[in-house]
């Protein structure tokens, strides 16, 4: 049976919680650690939630759906194509995506399934990879597309503050191999696919990334986006829906 976790915003900071219907069970520590104990319960409606984890790094895969590769006229990669988003870009559900003033004229959405790592992973074989996964969440790989093309490498285009919405929660113990994924802008479906169409599957991804860098508990790996990416503008609401995982909603606002 799956379990859902959120990271609630409290007066003195953040607290990881286990979702129990209309209640949140406050936890002493991040849920992937040993010896976590309960600190009591509170009504879920009483606490807003933030991004469901605080990653030391956000590792992303580019061109991991065949239809997206064709959409951007990319060749099919021989191995996972990795890039990073700055951790400072992370925001949670219902927080605003800020359209950067002056810098860009095209900000795109990219709906993705994201992996949350549960224990330190280095040189993990694919056969053992799922044992290092704590759970799954939704991620919007917001991108300044014009800057991505201009720069050639992707760091700046992917890492503006607020360009990495994650959430609304982490779901454990689900099969990620065939989940419907959709992106909606102002209620209109713009992307629709299934994780069955990933070119590199979750065990392969964890193996490849962990051979490149040490993954720490709470780190996030975004698995790539299907075709249908497109622009956002201030005033838009974008929602990433993933079967069995949830819906991540954010509005776009103009930068100051």
Secondary structure, DSSP 8 states (H G I E B T S, - for coil): ---EEEEEEETTEEEEEEEETTEEEEESS-TTSTT--EEEEEEGGGS-B--S---S-EEEEES-BHHHHHHTT----SS-EEEEE-GGGEE-TT--EEE-TTT-S-EEE-EEEEEEE-S-BSS--GGGGGGGEEEEEEEEE-EEHHHHHHHSS-HHHH-STT-EEEEEEEE-S--GGG-EEEEEETTEEEEEEEGGGBSS-HHHHHHHHHHHS-B-TT-EEE----S--EEE-TT-EEEEEETTTEEEEEEEEE--
